[in-house]
Amino acid sequence: MTDTSVRIDGNRLSLPGGATVRFIRTLRLPETGTHPLPPGLGEFPVRRVADYAGSVPEEWRARGGVMLPVYLREAMWLSFAGTREPAALQVGVGKVCAVSGRPWSDRLSRDPQNYVVLPRQPWLDGINSGTGTVRQFVAVPLGMGASVEGQVTGEEVWGGVQLQAFTLNDTELARWREEERRRAETARRAARPGGALGAPAPASAPAAPGAA
């Protein structure tokens, strides 16, 4: 049976399929110009909205999920781990896809690609700006037109970060595991002394006496 629950493990968010996400604190850079990627400055704490039902807005209680305490002067990037098997992870900000920079869709798309491939991609620095650069994940007040959601969709309704993970179906997962098993077996054989991929070529046998 597939686990569809989302769990908090320390400051990690564990998604269905085993992928984990950490929210890394970093410096908020100026909005203008192009800058090198800033360093990680520790993890943002992750808390369940339900645990603070008496102090969060009603809209938050209705949607549930988790929350992060982010100052306006801070930014973040996302760190991925937790799975060795292929998975597709969608990342949204205010229901705008961070990978494509387009409005959110619950369906995976290759053109434009709206997901990151795990575990191949270990992090995501920000939102695709369409120019070979990214815009940082930052906190902004809704209703001022400063959010990516407002600039892309013309509305500011959702806010926040949306995450959705997809694992391979049973058939494709079995096929991938078999390919990995064969690849590992080939590597083991090649590493053995005298293995098939590094063994000296056999010498020609001498001709039998009297042979032409």
Secondary structure, DSSP 8 states (H G I E B T S, - for coil): ------EEETTEEE-TTS-EEEEEEEE---SSS---------B---EEGGGGTTTS-HHHHHH--EE----TTEEEEEEEES-SS-EEEEEEETTEETTTSSB--SS--BTTB-SEEETT--EE-EEE-SSS-EEEEE---TTSS-SHHHHHHS--S--SEEEEEEE--HHHHHHHHHHHHHHHHHHHHHHSTT-TTT----------TT--
